[in-house]
Amino acid sequence: MINEQYKYSALTSKIIGCAMTVHKVLGNGFQEVVYQRALEIEMRLADIGFQREFEMPVFYRDEQIATRRVDFLVEGVISVELKATTKLDDVNFAQAINYLEAYNLEIGLLINFGETSLNFRRLANKKYKPHK
């Protein structure tokens, strides 16, 4: 699953592996918070550094206008947004991309536990601005 052409591929593969374990054990049908708690345990066991429900500011024209919580901020560089829905839709993708752009993170994962098979997407922020 590791593809070195993608930034943070080893780390995203490790996160996806944890999510696959959670889905294999729990299956689909639970609320999102159940998967969030289970994924927290798996990532801790895998020695992945993260912050759960990490609150980040949202800026508009350089002014903070709100805060938003990403489900997981992994090692300070990857946002992980969880869903527990029967099918991911455009709104889910837009939300995950908006988080990447608002937080100026380069890479994110959108993971859906609500389907019979785990569904995940690796997302890249095309508007990412490297920190100086």
The 8 nearest C-alpha neighbors of each residue, nearest first, counted from 0:
[[1, 12, 2, 8, 9, 13, 15, 16],
 [2, 0, 8, 9, 12, 3, 11, 5],
 [1, 3, 4, 8, 5, 0, 9, 6],
 [2, 4, 5, 8, 1, 6, 9, 7],
 [3, 5, 2, 6, 8, 1, 7, 9],
 [6, 4, 3, 8, 2, 7, 1, 9],
 [5, 7, 8, 4, 3, 106, 9, 2],
 [8, 6, 10, 9, 11, 5, 106, 3],
 [9, 7, 11, 5, 6, 1, 10, 2],
 [8, 10, 12, 1, 7, 11, 13, 2],
 [11, 9, 13, 7, 12, 8, 14, 47],
 [10, 12, 14, 8, 13, 9, 15, 7],
 [13, 11, 15, 9, 10, 14, 8, 1],
 [12, 14, 16, 10, 11, 15, 9, 17],
 [15, 13, 11, 17, 16, 12, 10, 18],
 [16, 14, 18, 12, 17, 13, 19, 11],
 [17, 15, 19, 13, 14, 18, 12, 20],
 [16, 18, 14, 20, 15, 19, 41, 42],
 [17, 19, 15, 21, 20, 16, 38, 22],
 [20, 18, 16, 22, 17, 21, 23, 15],
 [19, 21, 23, 17, 18, 22, 24, 16],
 [22, 20, 18, 24, 19, 23, 25, 37],
 [21, 23, 26, 19, 25, 24, 20, 18],
 [22, 24, 20, 21, 26, 25, 19, 18],
 [25, 23, 21, 22, 26, 20, 19, 27],
 [26, 24, 22, 23, 21, 27, 29, 34],
 [27, 25, 22, 23, 24, 28, 115, 112],
 [26, 28, 113, 112, 114, 115, 29, 25],
 [29, 27, 113, 30, 26, 83, 112, 114],
 [30, 28, 27, 33, 31, 83, 34, 113],
 [29, 31, 32, 33, 83, 28, 34, 113],
 [30, 32, 83, 34, 33, 82, 35, 29],
 [31, 33, 35, 34, 30, 36, 29, 37],
 [34, 32, 36, 35, 31, 30, 37, 29],
 [35, 33, 37, 31, 32, 36, 38, 21],
 [34, 36, 32, 38, 33, 37, 39, 31],
 [35, 37, 39, 33, 34, 38, 32, 40],
 [36, 38, 34, 40, 39, 35, 33, 21],
 [39, 37, 41, 35, 40, 36, 34, 42],
 [38, 40, 36, 42, 37, 41, 43, 35],
 [39, 41, 43, 37, 38, 42, 44, 36],
 [42, 40, 38, 44, 43, 17, 39, 45],
 [43, 41, 45, 47, 39, 44, 40, 38],
 [42, 44, 46, 40, 45, 41, 47, 39],
 [45, 43, 41, 42, 46, 40, 47, 39],
 [46, 44, 42, 43, 47, 41, 17, 13],
 [47, 45, 43, 44, 42, 48, 41, 49],
 [48, 46, 42, 45, 43, 49, 73, 74],
 [49, 47, 74, 73, 46, 50, 43, 42],
 [50, 48, 73, 74, 72, 47, 71, 51],
 [49, 51, 72, 71, 53, 73, 52, 48],
 [50, 52, 71, 53, 70, 49, 72, 39],
 [53, 51, 70, 68, 69, 71, 54, 50],
 [52, 54, 68, 51, 69, 50, 72, 71],
 [55, 53, 68, 67, 52, 66, 69, 56],
 [54, 56, 66, 67, 68, 53, 57, 102],
 [55, 57, 66, 65, 63, 67, 58, 54],
 [56, 58, 65, 66, 101, 63, 64, 55],
 [59, 57, 63, 62, 61, 64, 56, 60],
 [58, 60, 62, 61, 63, 64, 57, 101],
 [61, 59, 62, 58, 63, 64, 57, 101],
 [60, 62, 59, 58, 63, 64, 57, 56],
 [63, 61, 58, 59, 60, 64, 57, 65],
 [62, 64, 58, 57, 65, 56, 59, 61],
 [63, 65, 58, 57, 62, 59, 66, 56],
 [66, 64, 57, 63, 56, 67, 58, 55],
 [65, 67, 56, 57, 55, 54, 68, 64],
 [68, 66, 55, 54, 56, 69, 65, 57],
 [69, 67, 54, 53, 52, 55, 70, 66],
 [68, 70, 52, 53, 71, 80, 67, 54],
 [71, 69, 52, 80, 51, 79, 68, 81],
 [72, 70, 51, 79, 69, 50, 52, 78],
 [71, 73, 78, 50, 49, 77, 75, 53],
 [74, 72, 49, 77, 75, 48, 71, 76],
 [73, 75, 48, 49, 76, 72, 77, 47],
 [74, 76, 73, 72, 77, 49, 78, 50],
 [75, 77, 74, 73, 104, 78, 72, 106],
 [78, 76, 73, 107, 106, 72, 75, 79],
 [77, 79, 107, 72, 71, 108, 73, 80],
 [80, 78, 108, 71, 107, 70, 109, 72],
 [79, 81, 109, 70, 108, 110, 69, 78],
 [82, 80, 110, 111, 109, 79, 70, 31],
 [81, 83, 111, 31, 84, 110, 112, 80],
 [84, 82, 113, 112, 31, 111, 30, 85],
 [83, 85, 113, 86, 82, 111, 87, 114],
 [84, 86, 113, 114, 83, 87, 115, 111],
 [87, 85, 84, 88, 114, 113, 111, 83],
 [88, 86, 91, 84, 85, 89, 111, 92],
 [87, 89, 90, 91, 86, 92, 93, 84],
 [88, 90, 92, 91, 93, 87, 94, 95],
 [89, 91, 93, 88, 92, 94, 87, 95],
 [92, 90, 94, 89, 88, 93, 87, 95],
 [91, 93, 89, 95, 94, 90, 96, 88],
 [94, 92, 90, 96, 91, 95, 97, 89],
 [95, 93, 97, 91, 92, 96, 90, 98],
 [94, 96, 92, 98, 97, 93, 91, 99],
 [95, 97, 99, 93, 98, 94, 92, 100],
 [98, 96, 94, 100, 99, 95, 101, 93],
 [99, 97, 101, 95, 96, 100, 102, 94],
 [100, 98, 104, 96, 102, 97, 103, 101],
 [99, 101, 103, 97, 98, 102, 124, 96],
 [100, 102, 98, 103, 57, 99, 97, 58],
 [101, 103, 99, 104, 100, 98, 55, 57],
 [104, 102, 100, 127, 99, 101, 105, 128],
 [105, 103, 99, 102, 106, 76, 127, 100],
 [104, 106, 124, 127, 123, 103, 99, 107],
 [107, 105, 123, 77, 122, 104, 124, 78],
 [108, 106, 78, 122, 77, 79, 121, 123],
 [107, 109, 121, 79, 120, 122, 110, 80],
 [108, 110, 80, 120, 119, 81, 79, 121],
 [111, 109, 119, 81, 118, 82, 108, 80],
 [110, 112, 82, 118, 83, 113, 81, 119],
 [111, 113, 83, 117, 114, 27, 82, 22],
 [114, 112, 83, 84, 27, 85, 111, 28],
 [113, 115, 85, 116, 112, 27, 117, 86],
 [114, 116, 27, 117, 113, 26, 112, 85],
 [117, 115, 114, 118, 112, 22, 27, 113],
 [116, 118, 112, 114, 111, 22, 19, 119],
 [119, 117, 111, 110, 116, 112, 114, 120],
 [120, 118, 110, 109, 111, 117, 121, 108],
 [121, 119, 109, 108, 122, 110, 118, 107],
 [120, 122, 108, 107, 109, 119, 123, 106],
 [121, 123, 107, 106, 108, 120, 124, 96],
 [124, 122, 106, 105, 125, 107, 121, 96],
 [123, 125, 105, 127, 126, 99, 106, 100],
 [124, 126, 127, 123, 105, 100, 128, 96],
 [127, 125, 124, 128, 100, 103, 105, 99],
 [128, 126, 124, 105, 103, 125, 129, 104],
 [127, 129, 130, 126, 103, 105, 104, 131],
 [130, 128, 131, 127, 103, 105, 104, 126],
 [131, 129, 128, 103, 127, 104, 105, 76],
 [130, 129, 128, 127, 103, 104, 105, 76]]
